[in-house]
Amino acid sequence: MKKITQHPIDIVVAWVDGADPEIRQKKISFLKSNGSFFHPGASQTRFHSLNEVEYCVLSILKFAPFIRNIFIVTDQQDPKIDRAIKKYFPERFRDIRIVDHNEIFEGYEDYIPTFNSICISNMLWRIKGLSDQFVYFNDDIFLLRPVNPSDWFVNNKPVLRGRWSFPPYERLLWDKLKEKFMRFFTSKKYQERSASFQVNQWNAAKKLGFRWRYFRSGHTPVALNRQTLKNYFDNHPEMLKKNISFRFRNYYQFNTVALANHLEIKSGNKNRMISQVIYLRPHKRGEDYVNRKLSIAGNNKNFLFICVQSLDLVNVKDQEKVIQKMKILLELDIK
């Protein structure tokens, strides 16, 4: 029988509202200062917010009541979820804290502002008061139904969600050939490679000595051990500095989650689980796509999480479908 952890578990949610004029100006100013108005990691959809963070937090409070604290990490912004929390979970209001980038980058102020989720995730372990056991969410990930502590930690070790994969050799080869073509046959002598979720994970695995396969995770809540990350970065300070030096996501960075997962594997952690996440990518899909996906999410109890990607890019009708579904799921007032 699995031993359920009794240690406190916190959740960390990374959030940004890219429509905020101050954030937009910071980003534009940095791009201008570096002689470019376009960067592969500066796509606006990475920064848009449709108030998903409110439903993310409410889903956690409803379906994971054992969570001790929720930390929302942001750049001098206010997600404005106080009203919803006070209305539906007033007893949990003080368990939610806004954490500014200045806190997690304390002593590393030269690396902010940052518009790079990899850099931010590199520094989450530095949140003051964070439990050694915590779960990392993006604001576009929601719980679909009740979860247990053992869905994230067993025998005080993180449950690693994902699967073994071969290294992304095809992507690596294609990117190399594309770069050579651009250099020799076009006027663009250098164009920065677009960051790749797979390549960034593979970069982490390579650093830890993996050669022929890597443990590939998806866009799902990720269980992490704060001490594991702290110990590694304390012993590799220059590696940390290099990785957080990129203001926007970069092809050559290593993914924090992949680093943590492979450190766990090397330490003997055998807790494995499939992702149990359903992806909703409504942009440029068929008319029935959203209804079909939401129906699967509601009926298939094997799915614990849903990740809604680039909701800002879809039409208002489909946006409203997703929002209404979340309200019904969370038993919120529907207006």
N, C-alpha and C positions, 0 to 999 in steps of 0.2 A: 504493500500500500504506500502511496506517495505521501511523504511528509510535507505538510503545508507550512510554509514559512510563517513565523510569528513576528518577524522583524517589521518595523514600519515601512510602508511603501509610499513614496511620493510620485507625483506625475509632473513632468515638465512639458509645457506646450510652447513651441516657437511660433511667434505671430508678428506680422507686420501689415500695416495698411498702406499700400503703395500709392493710394490716392491722396494721402496727406501731403499738402503743398511743401511742408518742410522736408519730408523724406524725398519727395521728387526733386527738390532743389539740391539737396545733398548729393543725390545720385548724378544729376546733370552736371553739377559743378565738378564732381570727381572725374566724370567722363571727359569734360572739356579740358580739365587740367592735364589729362593724359593724352590729349590730341585725338580723341575719338568720340564720336557721338553714338557709336554702336559697339556693343560687346556681346558675344554669344550668351553670356550669363546675365545680361541686363534686360532680357525680354520682360515686358511689363506684366505679363500674366503670372510671373513668379512672385509678384508683389501685391497683386490685387486682393481685396478682401470684400466679401459680401456678408460679413458678420458671421461667418462660419464658426469662428472661435466661440461664440456664445453657445451654439448647439454642441460643439465639441465638449465644452466644460459641463454643460447640463447633462450630456450623455454619461460622462464620467461619474458625476454625483449620483445619477439615478442607477446606473448599472454596476458601479464599483464603489459602493459606500464604505468599503474598508480602507480606501485611500486616505492617507493622513493629510497631506497638503498638496495643493496644485500651484505650481509656479508658472506664470505666463511671462516669457522672456521677450522683450521688445526694446525698441530704440526710442526712448523718450516719448512713448505714446500711451494712450489709454484705450483699452479695448471696449470700455463702456458697457461692461456686463453686470455692473453692480445691481441695477434695477431687477434684472432677470433672476439673479442669485437670491436677492432679498425676497423676491416674490415666491419662488419655488423651493428654495433650500436655505431659508434664513439662518438656520442653525449652523450652516457651513460657511457663512460669509467670511469669517475671520480665518478660514483655512485656505484662502486664496490670496496669493501675493503677486504683485507685479514686480518683475525683476528687470532692471535696466541693463543695457549692454555695458554701461560703466562699471557695474558690479562684477560681472564675470570677466571683463577685460582689465580689471584693476592690476596695475603694473605693466599692462600691455596696451596702454592708451594710444600708442602710435599706430595700432592696427584697426582703429575705429575712426570714422564710421565704416562699417562693413555691410555689404549687401549680399553676403555669401552664407548660405545656410550651413555649408560644411564648416566654415570658420566658427560660426555660432555654436554648432554642436560640439566642436572641439573643446569649448570652454564651459559647457554646462555643468561639469563636475565642480566648478568653482562657485556655484550658487551657495550663499551662506545659509546654513541650517538644512541643507539637502540631505536626505537619508542616503545611506550607502546603497540601498535598493531603490531604484527609481525607474520609471517608464517614460520614454521619450515619445511625444506625439508631435505631429505637425497639425496645424489648425484645420486641415481639410480631412482629418480622420475622426471617425465617430464610433462609439460603441453601439452595437445593434441590439444586444440583449445582455442579461447578467453574466458577469465574469467572476472568477474566484482568484485569490492570490496565487494559487498554483498554476493558473494560466500564464503567469509571468515569472514566478520564482518557485523552484522546488529544491528542497534541502539547502536553502539560502543561496542558491546559484541561479542566474538568469536562465530562462527558457529561451533557446535560440530558435527563432522562427525563420524558416527558409529551406533551401535545398542545396546540395552540392551541384556545382556546374563546372564545365570546362572553361578555361580562360577565354575571354572574348577575342580570340585570335582574328576572326573575320573583321571585326570592327577595328582592331588595331592595324591590320594590314590595309584596309580601305582608307583609314585616316592618313596613313603614311603615304600611300599612293596619291591620294587627293592633294596632299600638301606639296608633293613633288610636282604634280601637274600644274598647280597654281604658280609655283615658283618658276617653272621653265616655259610655260606656254601662255601665261596671262600677264597683265601689267601689275597684278597684285602679287608682289614678291613675298609677302607674308600675311597670312590671315590666321588668327588664333583658332585652334581647334575648338569645336563646341564640346563642352564638358559632357561626359557620359556617366550615367548612374552605374552602369556595369564596370566601366573602366576605373572609375574612382574606387569601387569596391575591390577590384583586382589589384589596384595599386597598394591597398592596405594589406591584402593577403601576401603579395610579393615581399613586402617589407618584413614580414614575419616568417619568411622561408617557405611559403607554399609555392609549389612549382607547376603542378599538373591539374589542379582543381582549386576551387575556392567556394566558400559557403556563401551563397547569394541570398540576400534578404530582399524583401519587397517594401512597399509603402504601407507599413503596418506599425502599430504600437510596438516599441522595442524596449525590452527589459535590459537594463544596464547596471553595472556595479560601479559606484563612484570611486571606490578605492582602486579598482583595476585601472581605470583611466588615470587617476591621480598618480599612481605609482609609475605607470608607463611614461607619462609626460614629465614627471619630475626627473626621471632618468634619461629622457631624450628631449631636453629643452630646446635645442636648436631645430630639431625636427618639427616641434610644435610651432616655433616662430616662423619657419618657412611655410608651413601649411596654412597659417592664418594670415600670411602676407598678401594673399590674393583677395582683392576687394569684391570680385565677382567669381562665381564658380569657375574652376579651371580644370582643364583636362588632366593635369599632372598631379592634382591633389589626391590625398587618400581620404576615403570615407570613414567617419568616426565610428559609425555602427559596425562596419565591416572590421575595423581595427579591433574593437571590443569583442566582437564575436570570435575572431580568430585567436585573440588572446585567451578567451575562455576555452576554446577547443584545445589550445596548446597546454592549458593547465589541467586538462582532463575532464572538463565539463561535458557530460554526455546528454544533457537535457536538450531534446530536439522536438520540434513541433512544426507542422505545416503552417503556412501564414494565416489561414482562416480569415482572409480579407477578401472582400469583393470590390472590384474596381469599377467606378462609374466615371467614364470619360465621355460626356455627352456632346462634346464639340464635333460637328460635322458627322453626326450619326443619323440613322433612320428615324422616322417619325415615332415609332413605337419603342425605340431603344430605352428611354428613361423608364417608361412603365414596366417594361420587361425586366430590366435590371433591378428595379425596386421591388418587384414581385418576388424575384429570386431571393433577394436580401431578406425579405420578410418571412418567406416560407422555409428556407433552408437553414435549419438551426446549427449547421456546421460552421456557418459564417458568424463570427463574433464581431467583426469590424467592417466598416465600409470606408473607402477612400474616394472622395469626390474631387476629381482633378479638373482644374481650369474651368470652373463653373462660370467664371466671368465672361468666357468666350461664347457661351450659348445664348439662345434667345430667351426672352423674359418668361415665356410660357413654360419652358423646361426648367428654368431656374425656380419658378414658383412650384412646380411639381416636386422638386427635391426638398424645398423648404417646407411645404405642406406635409410631406412624408415624415420629415424629422419632427415636426410638431405633433403629428399623430403618434409616432413612435415614443416620444418623450411625454406624451399626455399633457401637452401645453395648450393654452388657450389658442384657438384658431380664429384669426381675424381676416 
